[in-house]
Amino acid sequence: MTKKHCFALVLWFFSLSLYAENIRVIIAGRTHLSEDNPAGDSLVMSVFDTAVVTLAGETRFIKGVEIQITAPQDYLRYRGSMAVIFYGEAAADPPDQGVADISVRQLAFEPLPNKIQTVYQIPIRPNHGLRTTPYASVPLEIMRDNQFPLFVRLLPVIKGYSEEFEAMRFQVSVKPIFSDEGAVRIGVNYPEQLRDRPFILLIDDAVVENPGGEKLLREGEHHLVILSDDYRNENKRFLIERGRVLDLSIELQDPTPLVYFEVPANTRVYFDNAPVTAFRDPFPVTPGEHQVRFQVGDYSVIKPLLVEKGKTYRVALDVDVSITETE
């Protein structure tokens, strides 16, 4: 086939891509793209066959479809004889196998290179980052959910092919391309006496508008902060794994300041001159300036204490013995 004829054939296929067309295809099989099947599926196709790729289940961590076509050794003798055509937007769901008359729109046309293994990558989400390289071709910018199923059609672009040509079989493997993301799902537990008060949730310094929803994040460590006038502020670090959802539970706390006392036995404790009887338990106080007094026999120690909302304080009395040698 001359370059002029090849160019004319490409223009013809390109003109078809602008409109829906009715085609008759031989469907070799159906593969399912899913997060639960990272290895993907494979099937064998002849030079006239079509594979159907469908979306199955969740695809939120999938950014594209990788299609690897492995040709037989005999194919190297038929340089420029095959093309791969990608179709979508079918008017009806096709059968899993067999001959089918379908109405579809052509998405891309690619001459099959003269090599044993060819890889195509089809993006299915924005900001996918996929690029054509010497190892893989990206034939279209993006294929959206409503354009599936994807039809991958092998088609001869020569006339008068031999029985050997017709007998060639191609191994076609289809698998998902995962993004470098996971997700976090945050559950919030409220104090019984303070339910449903407002708070601000930040992840990596960005405000999360819907704290109860699932949020996609890049794999790695992240920082969570909760700010509120009605609860204690929270700081937490968490790790996101690729392709996994982390369920993170946050216990919101009453912002009343607490004071813990640690004192020797037979010590009397006074907080703002009021005796503290159960001083070994958390002692709730109000924000502001306070005074703590420890009384051990005739000995007393007085210390000021500035209390802030949402903070916890440990107040300890240390009794030390100093021994020095004198002449």
Residue pairs with C-beta under 8 A, 6 or more apart in sequence:
1 9
1 80
1 157
1 158
6 80
6 111
6 157
9 157
10 109
10 111
13 83
13 85
13 106
13 109
14 109
16 106
17 105
17 106
17 107
17 108
17 109
19 105
20 89
20 91
20 103
20 104
20 105
21 103
21 104
21 105
21 106
22 101
22 102
22 103
23 87
23 101
23 102
23 104
24 99
24 100
24 101
25 49
25 50
25 94
25 99
25 100
25 102
25 151
25 153
26 46
26 48
26 49
26 50
26 98
26 99
27 49
27 50
27 51
27 52
27 94
27 95
27 96
27 97
27 98
27 99
27 100
28 43
28 44
28 45
28 46
28 49
28 50
28 51
28 97
28 172
29 43
29 51
29 52
29 96
29 97
30 51
30 52
30 53
30 54
30 96
30 97
30 149
31 40
31 41
31 42
31 43
31 51
31 52
31 53
31 54
31 174
32 41
32 53
32 54
32 55
32 56
33 40
33 53
33 54
33 55
33 56
33 59
33 62
33 65
33 174
33 176
34 55
34 56
34 57
34 58
34 59
34 176
35 57
35 58
35 59
35 60
35 61
35 62
35 176
35 178
35 243
36 57
37 56
37 175
37 176
38 175
38 176
38 178
38 243
39 175
40 66
40 173
40 174
40 175
40 176
41 173
41 174
41 175
42 171
42 172
42 173
42 174
43 51
43 171
43 172
44 169
44 170
44 171
44 172
45 51
45 154
45 169
45 170
45 172
46 154
46 166
46 168
46 169
46 170
47 82
47 154
47 155
47 156
47 161
47 165
47 166
47 168
47 170
48 154
48 155
48 156
48 166
49 153
49 154
50 151
50 152
50 153
50 154
51 151
51 152
51 153
51 172
51 174
52 94
52 96
52 149
52 150
52 151
52 152
53 65
53 67
53 148
53 149
53 150
53 151
53 152
53 174
54 148
54 149
54 150
55 145
55 148
55 149
59 124
59 145
59 176
60 183
60 216
61 178
61 179
61 181
61 182
61 183
61 242
61 243
62 124
62 125
62 176
62 177
62 178
62 179
63 123
63 124
63 125
63 128
63 129
63 130
63 177
63 178
63 179
64 121
64 122
64 123
64 124
64 125
64 128
64 130
64 176
64 177
65 121
65 122
65 124
65 143
65 150
65 174
65 175
65 176
65 177
66 119
66 120
66 121
66 122
66 136
66 173
66 174
66 175
66 176
66 177
67 119
67 120
67 121
67 122
67 152
67 172
67 173
67 174
68 117
68 118
68 119
68 120
68 172
68 173
68 174
68 175
69 84
69 112
69 117
69 118
69 119
69 120
69 154
69 170
69 171
69 172
70 116
70 117
70 170
70 171
70 172
70 173
71 112
71 115
71 116
71 117
71 118
71 168
71 170
72 168
72 169
72 170
73 116
74 164
74 168
75 82
75 114
75 116
75 168
75 170
76 114
76 115
76 116
78 158
78 161
78 165
78 168
79 114
80 111
80 114
80 157
80 158
81 156
81 157
81 158
81 161
81 165
82 111
82 112
82 154
82 155
82 156
82 157
83 109
83 110
83 111
83 112
83 154
83 155
83 156
83 157
84 109
84 110
84 111
84 112
84 118
84 120
84 152
84 153
84 154
84 155
85 106
85 108
85 109
85 110
85 151
85 152
85 153
85 155
86 106
86 107
86 108
86 109
86 110
86 120
86 122
86 139
86 140
86 150
86 151
86 152
86 153
87 104
87 105
87 106
87 107
87 150
87 151
87 153
88 104
88 105
88 107
88 143
88 147
88 148
88 149
88 150
88 151
89 104
89 105
89 146
89 147
90 102
90 103
90 104
90 149
90 151
91 102
91 103
91 104
92 102
92 103
93 149
94 100
94 102
94 149
94 151
102 151
104 151
107 139
107 140
107 143
107 147
107 150
108 139
108 140
110 120
110 137
110 139
111 157
112 118
112 154
118 137
119 135
119 136
119 137
120 136
120 137
120 138
120 139
121 130
121 136
121 137
121 138
121 177
122 138
122 139
122 140
122 143
122 150
123 130
123 138
123 140
123 141
123 142
123 143
124 142
124 143
124 144
124 145
125 142
125 179
126 142
128 142
128 179
130 136
130 138
130 177
131 138
132 138
143 150
152 172
152 174
154 170
156 165
178 242
178 243
179 242
180 218
180 219
180 242
181 216
181 217
181 218
181 219
181 240
181 242
181 243
182 216
182 217
182 218
182 219
182 240
182 241
182 242
182 243
182 244
182 245
182 246
183 214
183 215
183 216
183 217
183 240
183 244
183 245
183 246
184 203
184 214
184 215
184 217
184 222
184 238
184 240
184 245
184 246
184 248
185 213
185 214
185 215
185 245
185 246
185 247
185 248
186 201
186 208
186 211
186 212
186 215
186 224
186 248
186 249
186 250
187 212
187 247
187 248
187 249
187 250
188 211
188 212
188 249
188 250
188 252
189 249
189 250
189 251
189 252
190 196
190 197
190 252
191 231
191 252
191 253
191 254
193 254
194 230
194 231
194 252
194 254
197 228
197 230
197 231
198 228
198 229
198 230
199 226
199 227
199 228
199 230
199 231
199 252
200 207
200 226
200 227
200 228
201 207
201 208
201 211
201 224
201 225
201 226
202 208
202 224
202 225
202 226
202 227
203 215
203 217
203 222
203 223
203 224
203 225
204 217
204 222
204 223
205 223
205 225
208 215
214 245
217 240
218 240
219 240
219 241
219 242
220 239
220 240
221 237
221 238
221 239
221 240
222 237
222 238
222 239
222 240
223 235
223 236
223 237
224 234
224 235
224 236
224 237
224 238
224 248
224 250
225 233
225 234
225 235
225 236
226 233
226 234
226 250
226 252
227 233
228 252
228 255
229 255
230 255
231 252
231 253
231 254
231 255
231 310
232 252
232 253
232 254
232 255
232 310
233 310
234 250
234 252
234 253
236 248
236 250
238 246
238 248
239 246
240 246
253 310
255 309
255 310
256 284
256 285
257 284
257 285
257 286
257 287
257 307
257 308
257 309
257 310
257 311
257 312
257 313
258 282
258 283
258 284
258 285
258 312
258 313
259 271
259 282
259 283
259 284
259 285
259 305
259 307
259 312
259 313
259 314
259 315
260 282
260 283
260 312
260 313
260 314
260 315
261 269
261 276
261 279
261 280
261 283
261 315
261 316
261 317
262 314
262 315
262 316
262 317
263 269
263 279
263 294
263 316
263 317
264 296
264 317
264 319
266 296
266 297
267 294
267 295
267 296
267 317
268 275
268 294
268 295
268 296
269 275
269 276
269 279
269 292
269 293
269 294
269 295
270 276
270 292
270 293
270 294
270 295
271 283
271 285
271 290
271 291
271 292
272 290
272 291
273 291
273 293
276 283
282 312
285 307
286 307
287 307
287 308
287 309
288 306
288 307
289 304
289 305
289 306
289 307
290 304
290 305
290 306
290 307
291 302
291 303
291 304
291 305
292 302
292 303
292 304
292 305
292 315
293 300
293 301
293 302
293 303
294 300
294 301
294 317
296 317
296 319
301 317
303 315
305 313
305 315
307 313
